[in-house]
């Protein structure tokens, strides 16, 4: 009898709650991705307006800042991040 009560309406309510919560988390994640893309495009638009020499200087400073942050966080730089920065640098030139 007790096992039957556990599998009743209360468990369906629990499942519904978890689904709603998961849906809110997915929406927040997708919104964060969208905002990140918008910020990236705004930065690229601004950099396109700048002199190429200034773009190179900004890319270098960004590279050094990311390198320092990675060094502090992990103790060793990540090659994939450096590859991404190199691509971004070449894109700006």
matplotlib code that plots the C-alpha trace (Angstrom):
import matplotlib.pyplot as plt

x = [0.0, 2.8, 4.6, 1.5, 1.2, 4.8, 4.1, 0.9, 0.3, 3.2, 5.8, 4.3, 4.4, 8.1, 8.8, 6.9, 8.9, 12.2, 11.2, 10.2, 13.5, 15.5, 13.7, 14.5, 18.2, 18.4, 16.8, 19.3, 22.2, 21.0, 20.4, 24.0, 25.3, 23.3, 24.6, 28.1, 27.8, 26.3, 29.2, 31.7, 30.2, 30.1, 33.8, 34.6, 32.6, 34.5, 37.8, 37.0, 36.8, 40.3, 43.7, 45.4, 48.4, 46.0, 44.2, 47.5, 48.3, 44.9, 45.3, 48.7, 47.3, 44.4, 46.7, 48.9, 45.8, 44.4, 47.8, 48.2, 44.7, 45.2, 48.5, 47.0, 44.0, 45.6, 49.3, 50.0, 48.6, 46.0, 47.1, 43.5, 43.0, 46.2, 45.1, 41.8, 43.6, 45.9, 42.9, 41.3, 44.5, 44.7, 41.1, 41.7, 44.6]
y = [0.0, 2.4, 1.7, 2.5, 5.9, 6.7, 6.1, 8.2, 11.9, 13.1, 11.4, 12.9, 16.3, 15.7, 14.8, 17.8, 20.0, 18.6, 19.1, 22.7, 23.3, 21.7, 23.8, 27.0, 25.9, 25.2, 28.5, 30.4, 28.5, 29.3, 32.9, 33.1, 31.7, 34.2, 37.1, 35.9, 35.9, 39.4, 40.7, 39.0, 40.5, 44.0, 43.7, 42.6, 45.6, 48.0, 46.5, 46.8, 50.6, 50.8, 51.2, 47.9, 48.7, 49.4, 46.1, 44.2, 46.0, 45.1, 41.4, 41.2, 42.6, 40.3, 37.3, 38.3, 38.7, 35.3, 33.7, 35.1, 34.1, 30.5, 30.3, 31.4, 29.0, 25.9, 26.3, 25.7, 27.5, 25.8, 25.3, 25.4, 28.9, 30.1, 28.6, 30.5, 33.7, 33.2, 32.8, 35.9, 37.8, 36.8, 37.6, 41.2, 41.7]
z = [0.0, 0.9, -2.4, -4.3, -2.7, -3.7, -7.3, -7.3, -8.0, -5.8, -8.0, -11.1, -9.5, -8.7, -12.3, -13.5, -11.2, -12.4, -16.0, -15.4, -13.6, -16.3, -18.9, -17.0, -16.8, -20.6, -21.4, -19.2, -20.8, -24.3, -23.4, -22.1, -25.3, -27.3, -25.2, -25.6, -29.4, -29.3, -27.2, -29.5, -32.6, -31.0, -30.2, -33.7, -35.1, -32.9, -33.8, -37.5, -37.0, -35.5, -37.2, -37.9, -35.7, -32.8, -33.5, -33.2, -29.9, -28.5, -29.7, -28.0, -24.7, -24.9, -25.5, -22.5, -20.2, -21.2, -20.9, -17.4, -16.3, -17.6, -15.9, -12.6, -12.9, -14.2, -13.7, -17.4, -20.5, -22.7, -26.3, -27.6, -26.2, -27.8, -31.1, -30.8, -30.0, -33.0, -35.2, -33.8, -34.3, -37.9, -38.4, -37.2, -39.6]

ax = plt.figure().add_subplot(projection="3d")
ax.plot(x, y, z, "-o")
ax.set_aspect("equal")
plt.show()
